[in-house]
Amino acid sequence: MYIFLDRMEFYAYHGVGLQETVVGNTFFIDLKIKVDFSNASETDNVEDTVSYADVQTAVKQEMEIPSKLLEHVCQRIVNRLFHEFETIEVIEIKLVKRNPPMNGQTESAGVIMSCTR
């Protein structure tokens, strides 16, 4: 059983280069969260599952903290979600930066992590 949030969009200031930390960029996050929501499927009660609205809020707050590396941002998000939502078993996260400053044209670049509690 998985809950997912696809293509959450954020404007943030992550990057190694000075321009990235001043100007910022658009980022996208895809999350896939393994959680047993069998009870919620019977009770129809949000308290019996992980609220994706609460997950989005936590992710947004972490995205507001500038970091040099996307790897660091992902690890912070994973740590926070595991801490705040005890029923989460596995988190798969993809963090993408649009138009990264590179020596060449690339639509996006990013990282993917899969973490188990």
N, C-alpha and C positions, 0 to 999 in steps of 0.2 A: 504494500500500500504506500502510495506516494502522494504528497501534496507538492504542487509546483507553482512557481511564479516565473513567467517568461517575459524577457525583455523589459525589465524594470529600467527606466531611464533616469539618469541623474546627471547634473552638471556639477563637477567637482574639480579639485586642484591637486590631483595626484600626478607625480612625475619626478624624474631626476633633473630635468632641465629647468632653468629659471623661468623660462617662458611658460612652461606648463603650470608652475606654481602661482604665477601671476595672472595669466589669461584664463587658465582652466580648459576643460574639454568636456565632451559628452561621453558618458559611460553607460554601458548596458550590463545588466546582471540577469542571468538565468539561474534559478534555484530548483533543485529537486531534493525533497526532504522525505526520507523514509520514516514513517510513523504509523503505528497501529491505530487506525481510526474505526475499527470494527464496532466499538461501542457507540460512537457518534452516529454511525450509519443506522443504528437501531433507535437511539434516543432522540436524534435530531437536535442535539444540544451542543453548542459550540464549546462548552466547557469540557467536552469529551474528546476534543481533537486539538490540533494546533491551529490557531487563527492565522490565516495568511495575511490578514490586515495587520496583526501584531508583528508578524515576521517582517513585513514590508517596512513598518515603522522602525524596527531595530536596524534593518539594513540601511535605511535612509540616514539614521543617526550616525552609523559607522562611516558611511560615505562622506559625511560632512567633515570628518577628521582627515586632514591632508597627510598623505604618505608618499614616500619616494617610489616604493615598489607596489605593484598590483598584488604580488604574492603576499605582502604584509597586510594589505587591505582584506584580502580573502581570509587570511588566518584570523584576523580580528573579528570578522563577521561570523565565521564558524565558531570561534570561542564563545562569542556572545550568544549565539543561538543555542548552543549546547548548554550554556549556563542558564538561560532564561526559560528554556523549554525542555524539561527533563525527559519527556517521552520521545524526543527525536533520537533516532538510532543512527542514521547516516545522512550526511549532507553532501550533495554534489553542487558545486558552484562554478559558474563561468562568468568571468569579469572581462569585459571588452572595452578598449579605448578606441574611439573613432579617430581617424586621421592622425596616427601617431607621428611625432616628429622623427622621421628617419631619412636616410639618404635614398629616397625613392618613394614612389606613390604606393601606399597601402591603405585600403579602406579601413581596416581595423587590426588590432593586435591585442592579445590578452593572455589570460591564464585560465586553466581549469583545474580544480581540486576536488578530490573525493575523500571525505574524512568519516571515520567510524568512531562512535563514542567508545 
